[in-house]
């Protein structure tokens, strides 16, 4: 039971970490595309 709890905790920590990375990448991409569109509109 104890090892399962440790595995569970580790799994959730990794999942949370991954989701944070994915979210950051996604927002960075959104910002990048917004800037790109703005540049095309300006020029």
KEBAKE-936200 format. One record per residue (C-alpha): x negated, y, z; residue number from 1. Coordinates in steps of 0.2 Angstrom, whole numbers, always signed. Layout:
% residues N
R  east north    up   i
R     X     Y     Z NUM
...
END
This chain:
% residues 43
R  east north    up   i
R    +0    +0    +0   1
R   -14   +12    +4   2
R   -24    +9   -12   3
R    -7   +12   -21   4
R    -5   +29   -13   5
R   -22   +34   -17   6
R   -20   +29   -35   7
R    -3   +38   -35   8
R   -11   +54   -28   9
R   -25   +53   -41  10
R   -14   +50   -55  11
R    -3   +65   -51  12
R   -18   +76   -48  13
R   -25   +71   -65  14
R    -8   +74   -73  15
R    -6   +91   -65  16
R   -24   +96   -71  17
R   -20   +90   -89  18
R    -4  +100   -89  19
R   -13  +116   -83  20
R   -26  +114   -97  21
R   -12  +111  -110  22
R    -2  +126  -104  23
R   -18  +137  -105  24
R   -22  +131  -122  25
R    -5  +133  -128  26
R    -4  +151  -121  27
R   -21  +155  -128  28
R   -15  +149  -145  29
R    +1  +159  -144  30
R    -9  +175  -140  31
R   -21  +170  -155  32
R    -6  +168  -167  33
R    +2  +184  -161  34
R   -14  +194  -164  35
R   -16  +186  -181  36
R    +2  +191  -186  37
R    -1  +209  -179  38
R   -17  +210  -190  39
R    -8  +205  -205  40
R    +6  +217  -202  41
R    -6  +231  -199  42
R   -17  +228  -215  43
END
